[in-house]
């Protein structure tokens, strides 16, 4: 995912855009859960699955970038 777009002097890669989307997703889910409340176990499972997936994606992306920068440079 090396494709990047320069906008106003700031370089945004596809991976950066995906990571920002994952963070926004987590914030939206938590905000909606706080505003409307969690009423049953289906909602708890939905929140747990989606938030854990997003966190795993972010953790994996961070771990891969940390190892690739030390291994290949």
Buried (B, 14 or more C-beta within 10 A) or exposed (E): EEEEEEEEEEEEEEBBBBBEEBEEBBEEBEEEBEEEEEEEEEBEEEBEEBBEEBEEBBEEBEEEEEEEEEEEE
